[in-house]
Structure formats: C-alpha cells, structure tokens
Amino acid sequence: MNKESIRVLIVDDEKAIRRFLRVSLSAQNYQVFEAVTGQEGISEIISKRPDLIILDLGLPDMDGTDVILNIREWTSIPIIVLSVRERETDKIKALDAGADDYLTKPFSIGELMARLRVIERHLNTVDEEPVYKIANLCVDLTRRRVTLDNQEVSLTPTEYEIIRVLVKNKGKVITHEQMLRLVWGMGYAQERNLLRVNMSNLRRKLEPNPQVPSFILTEPGVGYRLKDE
C-alpha cells in the first residue's frame, strides 16, 4: 500500500496537535482527516473509512478508551493512542480495549513515523484481499476498485463498504442486522430502510437488471448474499 493511498484519521480536541500532525503527515503524502470529539471520530470512521486512526484519550465528550471499545465492536482498523496519560494502568486499559499502539505526549514525530511504519507493514501484509470476478463484474479489494465491462464504477464510501462486506463473505448470507452493524455501526441494527436504499442504489450501478439481480442476491426476510463464481 502506497502512502498516497493511506488515509489517517486524527481524533484529538487540541487544535495545535491536529495541525502539527496534519502538516507532518501530509508532508509524507498521507491523506489526513480530523475529528475533535469521540462521536465525530466514530462518524468520520463510518464515512471516510480510514486505514488507521490516531486517537487521544482525553476527548471532550467521551473517554478515548470508550471510543476504542465502540470501534472494536465493528471494525479492526489499526488505532494508535496519543495521550498525555503516562500511567501503566492507562496504557494497559487502552491496549486491552483494542488499541494497537500507545504513544505518550509529548512525542517526537520521528517516533510516531516509526510506529506508523510498523502499522503500514501490517497493512501491506493483510491488504492482499480477494478479487471477485463474475461475468463482467470485478471487485478488487486490494485496490479498492470496482469495474463493470472493464470500466470503473464510481461508488460512494457506503456502497463500496457494502460490496466489500459481501465479497469477503461471498456465498454466505449476511443478515440485515449484520450488514447494518458492519457498515454503519452498532447503533444502526434496526435501520433496514437505510440499508434498502443503499442496496437499491448499488444494484442500479452494478446489476444488468436491478429488478432481477444476478450478482447481489436477496434471501427473503433474512439478508443478502453475493453469488459465488
């Protein structure tokens, strides 16, 4: 994975820290997004789908450890904690909640970049994801690219995440609740109309006949299944 394609979300309420990280990371060709609160961070994760997260623990609306616990209920995106909390108990609590690394403020940008390189190596290892091909449809998860008749299809982040979940579970039925949780998060398990609308839009872009789908199949009353090759 090239740095140009790595998306980093910074969740920190300290403006100076966000600015410093944005300038430093952008200079290394990372794509940088920002959030000030825990809830804003969770929303940005859902909408922007970052490749890794740099998270402060002392957020104005919720503790960063609770943010980690929330995130880990529905995604395994790598999380680096960046916090003034130096106590071993705080570090253990954050790592047990699901953080991948912990760096104490004040920090050097050199050390942060070294930690990021470790995450990148992991991303490069696990990012060789499947390529789904059937008829004239191709979904390449490694390149985040969907093509139809060799022409790239423009999908919204949500539509892409739906097809990603289906590809990774091709041939298996994904229930409505599972799809809503995996794509939108834990608080959306009952929002079936939201799923229905996005699925309809996705089918219009990918299916030869959206009314009679040949790729994304419906299991009535249960959920959806991607047709296996």
C-alpha positions as CSV (number, residue, x, y, z in Angstrom):
1,M,0.0,0.0,0.0
2,N,1.5,3.4,-1.0
3,K,1.4,6.3,1.4
4,E,-0.7,8.2,-1.1
5,S,-3.5,5.8,-0.6
6,I,-3.2,5.6,3.3
7,R,-6.0,7.5,5.0
8,V,-5.3,8.6,8.6
9,L,-7.9,9.9,10.9
10,I,-6.8,12.2,13.8
11,V,-9.2,12.3,16.7
12,D,-7.9,15.0,19.1
13,D,-9.5,18.1,20.7
14,E,-6.3,20.0,20.8
15,K,-6.1,22.2,17.7
16,A,-2.3,22.6,17.8
17,I,-1.7,18.8,17.9
18,R,-4.1,18.3,15.0
19,R,-2.4,21.0,13.0
20,F,1.1,19.6,13.8
21,L,0.0,16.1,12.8
22,R,-1.8,17.2,9.7
23,V,1.3,19.1,8.4
24,S,3.7,16.3,9.3
25,L,1.7,13.5,7.9
26,S,0.6,15.4,4.7
27,A,4.3,16.1,4.1
28,Q,4.8,12.4,3.9
29,N,1.9,12.1,1.5
30,Y,-0.7,10.6,3.9
31,Q,-4.3,11.6,3.4
32,V,-5.4,13.2,6.7
33,F,-8.8,13.7,8.2
34,E,-9.7,15.2,11.5
35,A,-12.2,15.0,14.3
36,V,-12.5,16.9,17.6
37,T,-14.8,14.6,19.6
38,G,-15.3,10.9,20.1
39,Q,-18.7,10.9,18.4
40,E,-17.4,12.9,15.5
41,G,-14.5,10.5,15.2
42,I,-16.9,7.5,15.0
43,S,-18.9,9.3,12.4
44,E,-15.7,10.0,10.4
45,I,-14.7,6.4,10.5
46,I,-18.0,5.3,9.1
47,S,-18.0,7.9,6.3
48,K,-14.3,8.2,5.5
49,R,-13.1,4.6,6.1
50,P,-9.6,5.5,7.2
51,D,-6.8,2.9,7.1
52,L,-5.6,3.9,10.6
53,I,-6.6,6.1,13.5
54,I,-4.5,8.4,15.8
55,L,-6.6,8.8,18.9
56,D,-6.3,11.0,22.0
57,L,-7.9,9.6,25.2
58,G,-8.9,12.9,26.8
59,L,-11.8,13.9,24.5
60,P,-14.5,16.4,25.5
61,D,-17.5,14.2,25.1
62,M,-16.3,10.7,26.0
63,D,-13.1,8.9,27.1
64,G,-10.9,7.6,24.3
65,T,-11.0,4.1,25.7
66,D,-14.7,4.0,25.3
67,V,-14.2,5.2,21.7
68,I,-11.8,2.2,21.2
69,L,-14.4,-0.2,22.6
70,N,-17.1,1.2,20.3
71,I,-14.8,0.9,17.3
72,R,-13.7,-2.6,18.0
73,E,-17.3,-3.8,18.0
74,W,-17.5,-3.4,14.3
75,T,-14.0,-2.8,12.8
76,S,-10.4,-3.8,13.2
77,I,-8.9,-0.5,11.8
78,P,-5.5,0.0,13.5
79,I,-5.5,2.5,16.3
80,I,-2.5,4.4,17.7
81,V,-3.3,6.1,21.0
82,L,-1.6,9.5,21.5
83,S,-2.1,10.7,25.1
84,V,-0.7,12.7,28.0
85,R,-1.6,9.8,30.3
86,E,1.6,8.1,31.4
87,R,0.4,5.6,33.9
88,E,0.9,2.0,33.1
89,T,-2.7,1.2,34.1
90,D,-4.0,3.7,31.4
91,K,-1.8,2.1,28.7
92,I,-2.9,-1.4,29.7
93,K,-6.6,-0.3,29.7
94,A,-6.3,1.2,26.2
95,L,-4.4,-1.7,24.8
96,D,-6.9,-4.2,26.3
97,A,-9.7,-2.2,24.8
98,G,-8.2,-2.9,21.4
99,A,-5.6,-0.2,20.6
100,D,-2.7,-1.4,18.5
101,D,-0.1,1.0,20.0
102,Y,0.3,3.7,22.6
103,L,2.5,6.8,22.4
104,T,2.8,9.4,25.2
105,K,2.7,13.1,24.7
106,P,5.0,15.0,24.3
107,F,6.2,12.8,21.4
108,S,8.7,13.1,18.6
109,I,7.4,13.0,15.0
110,G,10.3,10.5,14.3
111,E,8.9,8.0,16.8
112,L,5.4,8.4,15.5
113,M,6.5,7.8,12.0
114,A,8.3,4.7,13.1
115,R,5.1,3.5,14.8
116,L,3.2,4.2,11.6
117,R,5.7,2.2,9.5
118,V,5.0,-0.8,11.7
119,I,1.3,-0.4,11.0
120,E,2.0,0.0,7.3
121,R,3.9,-3.2,7.2
122,H,0.9,-4.9,8.8
123,L,-1.4,-3.2,6.3
124,N,0.7,-4.4,3.4
125,T,0.6,-7.9,4.8
126,V,-3.1,-8.2,5.3
127,D,-4.2,-6.0,2.4
128,E,-3.9,-8.7,-0.2
129,E,-7.6,-9.2,-0.3
130,P,-9.6,-11.2,-2.8
131,V,-10.5,-10.2,-6.3
132,Y,-14.1,-11.1,-7.0
133,K,-14.9,-11.8,-10.7
134,I,-18.1,-13.0,-12.2
135,A,-19.3,-12.3,-15.7
136,N,-18.4,-8.6,-16.4
137,L,-18.2,-7.5,-12.8
138,C,-14.8,-7.3,-11.0
139,V,-14.3,-6.1,-7.4
140,D,-10.6,-5.7,-6.4
141,L,-10.4,-5.1,-2.7
142,T,-6.7,-4.5,-2.6
143,R,-7.0,-1.6,-5.0
144,R,-10.5,-0.6,-3.7
145,R,-11.6,-0.7,-7.4
146,V,-14.9,-1.9,-8.8
147,T,-15.3,-2.3,-12.6
148,L,-18.1,-3.3,-14.9
149,D,-17.1,-4.2,-18.5
150,N,-13.6,-3.0,-17.6
151,Q,-14.9,0.5,-16.8
152,E,-14.5,1.7,-13.2
153,V,-17.8,2.2,-11.3
154,S,-18.0,5.2,-9.1
155,L,-19.3,4.1,-5.7
156,T,-20.0,6.1,-2.5
157,P,-17.9,5.0,0.6
158,T,-21.1,3.3,1.9
159,E,-21.8,1.5,-1.3
160,Y,-18.2,0.3,-1.5
161,E,-18.3,-0.9,2.1
162,I,-21.5,-3.0,1.3
163,I,-19.8,-4.7,-1.7
164,R,-16.6,-5.2,0.3
165,V,-18.5,-7.0,3.1
166,L,-20.3,-9.1,0.5
167,V,-17.1,-10.0,-1.3
168,K,-15.3,-11.0,1.9
169,N,-18.3,-13.3,2.7
170,K,-19.1,-14.4,-0.9
171,G,-21.6,-17.3,-1.0
172,K,-22.6,-16.6,2.6
173,V,-25.8,-15.0,3.7
174,I,-25.3,-11.7,5.5
175,T,-28.3,-10.8,7.6
176,H,-29.8,-7.3,7.5
177,E,-28.6,-6.7,11.1
178,Q,-25.1,-8.0,10.4
179,M,-24.8,-5.7,7.3
180,L,-26.0,-2.7,9.2
181,R,-23.6,-3.3,12.1
182,L,-20.6,-3.9,9.8
183,V,-21.2,-0.9,7.5
184,W,-22.8,1.7,9.7
185,G,-22.0,0.6,13.3
186,M,-23.7,-0.8,16.4
187,G,-26.4,1.8,16.7
188,Y,-27.9,1.1,13.2
189,A,-29.0,-2.5,13.6
190,Q,-32.7,-1.7,13.1
191,E,-32.3,0.8,10.3
192,R,-33.4,-1.5,7.5
193,N,-34.7,1.3,5.3
194,L,-31.2,2.8,5.2
195,L,-29.8,-0.5,4.0
196,R,-32.6,-1.0,1.5
197,V,-32.0,2.4,-0.1
198,N,-28.2,2.0,-0.4
199,M,-28.6,-1.6,-1.7
200,S,-31.0,-0.3,-4.3
201,N,-28.5,2.4,-5.4
202,L,-25.7,-0.1,-5.5
203,R,-27.7,-2.6,-7.6
204,R,-28.6,0.1,-10.1
205,K,-24.9,0.7,-10.6
206,L,-23.8,-3.0,-10.8
207,E,-26.7,-5.2,-11.9
208,P,-27.6,-5.7,-15.6
209,N,-31.3,-5.8,-14.4
210,P,-31.6,-4.3,-10.9
211,Q,-35.1,-5.7,-10.6
212,V,-33.8,-9.3,-11.1
213,P,-30.3,-9.2,-9.5
214,S,-27.7,-11.6,-10.8
215,F,-24.8,-10.7,-8.5
216,I,-26.2,-9.5,-5.2
217,L,-29.0,-11.9,-4.3
218,T,-31.7,-11.4,-1.8
219,E,-32.5,-14.0,0.8
220,P,-36.1,-13.1,1.6
221,G,-36.7,-11.9,5.2
222,V,-33.0,-12.7,6.1
223,G,-30.5,-10.6,4.2
224,Y,-28.2,-10.7,1.1
225,R,-25.7,-13.0,-0.5
226,L,-23.1,-12.4,-3.2
227,K,-23.3,-15.1,-5.9
228,D,-20.2,-17.3,-5.8
229,E,-18.3,-17.8,-9.0
